[in-house]
Every structure is written in structure tokens, then in C-alpha cells.
Amino acid sequence: MDESSQSERSLVHKYGKHKKKYKIEAQKVKELRKQSERSQLLLQEEGGFLEADANEHCYQISQKEIVQSLDITAATKHFELNLEFGPYSVNYFRNGRQLLLGGERGHVAAIDWVTKDLLCEFNAMESVHDICWLHMPTMFAVAQKDWVHVYDNQGTEVHCLKKLFRVKKLTFLPYHFLLVSASENAMLSWTDVSIGKIIASFRPPKAKTITAMCQNPANAVILTAHSNGTVSMFTPNSNEPVVKMLCSPCSITGVAVNDTGLYMATTGVDRSIKIWDVRNYQCLQSYKLRAIPNCLCFSQKNLLSVGIGNVVEVYKDCCTQVAEEPYIRHKLESSMISNVQFCNYEDVLGIGHRNGFVSILVPGSGEPNFDAYESNPFMTKSQRREMEVKQLLEKIQPELISLDPHHLAKVDVKTLKQKLEEKSKLLYVKPRKIEFESSKKMSGVKKAKVKKDLQESVNREHIQQVMKMKRKEDEKEKDANKSYNVLDRFKRK
């Protein structure tokens, strides 16, 4: 048995006054786990995938064939928008109900894509580089030519963030209320939208051009891909990257992390896709494509979509095993793809391209069961207000963002040992008790008074001795830290 485990046991035995509370909390956690396991029996919805015949392949099945085999409501999820202000960026809200489109030539639109209702539409009259929903589907941020503008779902400008200059990439951390932006000169900024202040803003040393940016949903760490083939992981608490990986010998065009935070995918100019294990930073799989991929995205069921020119390919189980062929392939009519994103809780993939937007069906890509307390696609106005208040009350502070999300639950044994050692070094000794023998003639009141005076004098002497010891120790520390000079011998003593 090693020394660390022995020290931990000794500390638990020595400071076991909270053992009863810990047992109660552990029992509560066990009961909650049992309840969640029982509630899983009530989840009747199951995800399904395409299965081809013996002489066919799944990627040979076209969208027309998939739509013809579905009912009317599911078939309406496949649609196409022909727009003139592309190429377009795509962003679905977390509950999978609202869709945000941003054209590079100024066109911005918010849509309820299920009912096909238009929430708002306007032209910013300047270039739009990226778009992003905020904590609720009533507000979204647009990275325009010079600054980042915040709009509501009616298209009214709510705020203009002039401190965020020439931003190219945007992403939002919903549990921290942080809007993360990356500018054209590799400046990273974290803005708290609940209080309207910039929490952190810095340019990493020796930073190259940021070609892609995403977040790790498991620990809220920001990943940036650079033109020199590296991927860096940043938190708002450090100017230096917490992890820096060399993922490609050439420029990286896209980076994505799955919902569990275990796997990371990168695409490069060398026509490669690489799957990485985020726990040990090793390459698990490597694939070669026919052309240079420019964007990629993970679904809730770990399906990986890759945009290659005017073709979108979706790969199934490409992280855990070798994918010999794509699961689904869809080709656009002479239009370059600019952005792809899966819709949560739906088997839908949104594709933004030069001439508009296309929504295609990818069976098995979305989670069939949703948690109404987490993200409810059917929430009313009152539920939305309650959820917003709840999110503000449960907001996580940016100081808690770290590479290891379980770090806060661990006991810091080293610092506890240091505290105990510091307490043992303190010059504190109880003053000795005096033994007072009085004469029989002395009364009780006089006896107590004399005894009290003697005890106070002993205490005074003890305090004076402790103060002398402390002064001597302070002088020794000063002498140890003092830097001597050649001319010190001429100083007066």
C-alpha cells in the first residue's frame, strides 16, 4: 500500500465528524440512481438506423426514397430554401426547435423549422461571419463586419458589443452564460451575457490564425484549430493553452467534439479525418477522403457528418471502429457547402451552402427521448420564463471551468497536510496552571482574588516569551531573505 492511500485513511479517521452526513448524501445518490434506472423503463422511444439489403449499401439510398417511406409529418422535415445572400451559417437551438440562418452578405433569419413559421428576418447591410443562439430562443448574437450585435427574436437590436472587434467565430456556453468569440487576429474573449461584462480576453502567445473553433460539452473547454496544424484547448482562467496538440502537418479546416467529451475529430488540408481520444490524446482512427473537407459535426448518437465540396457524407461508428464506407451521402447541385450541424432530438442534418439551406434526414442521428427540465421543444412562454430564472440561479461560475470536470469533487490531501503541519508549527502553548496554597486564616474572597492575580501574571510572562520567540523567528527569516551588498559593511550597526 502506498503512502498517499495511508495518509488519506489516517485523515479520514482523524477528521471523521462529517462521516454521517457523507453516508446520508451517498444514500440519496444511490436512491436517485435507482429512480433514474426505473424511469428509463418508461422511455418507449427508440432510435433506428437504415439497413440495406444484401446487394446494396446504405449510402446508395437517396433522400427521395427515404421521404417516400415516411409518414407526412416526418417527410416535411426534409426541405430546401433557395436564398441569394450565401454562403450560409447554420445554428440550431439546444431543444432542436428553432433554426438560425446567417448569410455572409448580410441576410439573417430565425425560423421555427418544425412549423415553418418565420420568427424574424432582416438584412444587416454588412457582412455576417457567424451566428449563435444565446441561453434562450429569444436572443441570438451575430458577428458582423466590425462588432458583435445581439438581437431578440423579433429582429430588434438589443446590444452592440464594440469590445469584440472583427470576430470570425462564435459559440455559447449555456451553463455558464458565456459567449465565446475568436477574432481575425486570434483574440479570444469570454463575455458573460447575464451581466454584460467581459470575463477574460487575451491573445495567446505565438498564436496562429484560428481556422475553426468549437466547445467541449463535457467540461466547457474551448478548442481552437490553427493554420499550423495544432489544436489548442483554452479556459478563461489561463492565457496559456491547457493542452496543445499537433494534429496535422498542414492547416486544419475543422474540429468537433462529441457530447460525451471523449472523442475529437479534426479535418485537414491533406484530405484527412482523424479521430482522437481526448482522455489520453492519442489518434484512434485516420481516414483519407477524395477532396479537402471544410466542416464537420457530431450528432447526439456519435454520427459524424463531413462537408466535402458539394457532397455531405455521414459516418456511423467511426470513433470506436474503422468505418469502411459512409452511412449516408447527399450531393448538392453545384453549390459549395459552408456549414453543417445536426439537430438535437431529431434525425435531421442542416446544411448551409452558397445558394441557401437544405435539411436532410439522417435516421438514428438524434436522441429519441428528451428531458423537459433540460431542453423542452414544446415549452410555453411561462415555462420558458421559469427555465430562464432557474438557469440564472444555477449558473456556473467561469472560475470552475477546468480540463477535468471531476476535479472539484476530489479531496485535496496535499493542502490538508500542509494546513496540519502549519498548525503544529504555531508557537502556541497553554500557560501553566499555578498551584496556590493559602493559609487557613485567609477568607474565600481574598483567596480567589490572590489566585486570579497570580494567574494573570503567569499569563503575561507566557505571552512575552511567545512574542520574543516570534520576533527571533522573523529576524531569522529576514536575514535569510536579505540580499547582501559589498557596501553593507559601511552601514551603522
HUKA-V631724 format. One line per field, one symbol per residue. psi: psi as a letter, one per 30 degrees, with the letter a starting at -180 (. if undefined). A space follows every 10 residues. Layout:
BEGIN
psi=???
END
This chain:
BEGIN
psi=kleeeeeeee eeeehgfgee eeeeeeeeee eeeeeeeeff ffjfkkkllk jlaeglleff kleeeeefgl leeefffjlk kjlfhalkkk jklefgekkk kjkfgfkkkk kjfefgkjel klkfglkkel lkkaflgfkl kkjaeelkkk laffgkkelj jffjkhkfkk lkjeffhkjk kklfggkkkj kjfefhljek kljkkhklkj flklljfegg kkkkklfggl kkkklffkfk kfkkkjfkfa kkflkkklef gekkkkklfg hkkkkkjfeg hlkelklklf ajkfllkklf ggkkkkkjcg kkkkkkhfef lkjfllekkk kljhkkkfkk kkkkgkikkk jkaegbkkjl kjkgflkfkl jffejjfgka eeeeeeeeee eeegkkkfff klejfgeffl kjeeeeeeee eeeffkijkk kkkkjkjllf fkleeeeeee eeeeeeeeee eeeeeeeeee eeeeeeeeee fkkklegfff lk.
END
